[in-house]
Amino acid sequence: MPRFRCRECCCGPAVVLHPPKGALPVCSSCGAVMERQPLVKPVPFLVLLAVGSALITMSLPGLLRPPATPKPPTSETLA
């Protein structure tokens, strides 16, 4: 879905518009030409991927380690 935002107003979220081909959408409050906004911004998406991959990489050694064998009960714990 094409989303547009007014560069002059910068008020509120992006507006979903379906302008005809070749037409430029105009802001209803100030009359400036609106610019197209991507659905996913690239910089925050790359940060999310980097942090997520770092967390997964740090947790892999703990997940791949075999579980510790349980200690057999001693006579002190039974009494």
C-alpha positions as CSV (number, residue, x, y, z in Angstrom):
1,M,0.0,0.0,0.0
2,P,1.5,3.3,-1.0
3,R,1.9,5.6,2.0
4,F,2.6,9.3,1.8
5,R,3.7,12.0,4.3
6,C,3.7,15.7,4.0
7,R,7.3,17.1,4.4
8,E,6.0,20.6,5.4
9,C,3.4,19.6,8.1
10,C,5.1,16.5,9.5
11,C,1.9,15.9,11.6
12,G,0.6,12.5,12.4
13,P,1.2,9.2,10.7
14,A,1.6,8.5,7.0
15,V,-1.6,8.6,4.9
16,V,-2.5,5.7,2.6
17,L,-3.4,7.1,-0.8
18,H,-4.1,5.6,-4.2
19,P,-3.3,8.4,-6.6
20,P,-3.7,7.8,-10.3
21,K,-0.5,7.1,-12.3
22,G,1.6,10.2,-12.9
23,A,-0.4,12.3,-10.3
24,L,1.4,13.7,-7.3
25,P,-0.7,13.7,-4.0
26,V,-1.1,17.1,-2.4
27,C,-1.4,17.7,1.4
28,S,-4.9,18.8,2.3
29,S,-3.8,21.2,5.0
30,C,-0.9,23.1,3.5
31,G,-1.0,22.2,-0.2
32,A,2.6,20.9,-0.4
33,V,3.4,17.8,-2.5
34,M,3.5,14.7,-0.3
35,E,6.5,12.3,-0.4
36,R,6.3,8.6,-0.6
37,Q,7.3,6.8,2.6
38,P,8.6,3.2,2.6
39,L,6.6,0.5,4.5
40,V,9.8,-0.5,6.4
41,K,12.5,2.0,7.1
42,P,15.9,0.5,6.3
43,V,18.0,1.7,9.3
44,P,15.8,0.5,12.1
45,F,15.3,-2.8,10.3
46,L,19.1,-3.3,10.0
47,V,19.5,-2.5,13.7
48,L,16.8,-5.1,14.5
49,L,18.5,-7.7,12.4
50,A,21.9,-7.0,14.0
51,V,20.6,-7.1,17.6
52,G,18.6,-10.2,17.0
53,S,21.4,-12.1,15.3
54,A,23.8,-11.1,18.2
55,L,21.3,-12.4,20.8
56,I,20.8,-15.6,18.9
57,T,24.6,-16.1,18.5
58,M,25.2,-15.5,22.2
59,S,22.5,-18.0,23.2
60,L,23.7,-20.9,20.9
61,P,26.5,-22.2,23.2
62,G,24.1,-22.6,26.1
63,L,21.5,-24.4,24.0
64,L,24.0,-26.8,22.4
65,R,25.7,-27.8,25.7
66,P,24.6,-31.2,26.9
67,P,22.5,-31.1,30.0
68,A,24.3,-31.7,33.3
69,T,23.8,-35.2,34.8
70,P,21.8,-35.2,38.0
71,K,23.6,-36.0,41.2
72,P,22.5,-39.3,42.9
73,P,20.7,-38.8,46.2
74,T,22.9,-39.2,49.3
75,S,22.0,-40.5,52.7
76,E,22.1,-36.9,54.1
77,T,19.4,-35.7,51.8
78,L,17.2,-38.7,52.4
79,A,17.1,-38.3,56.2
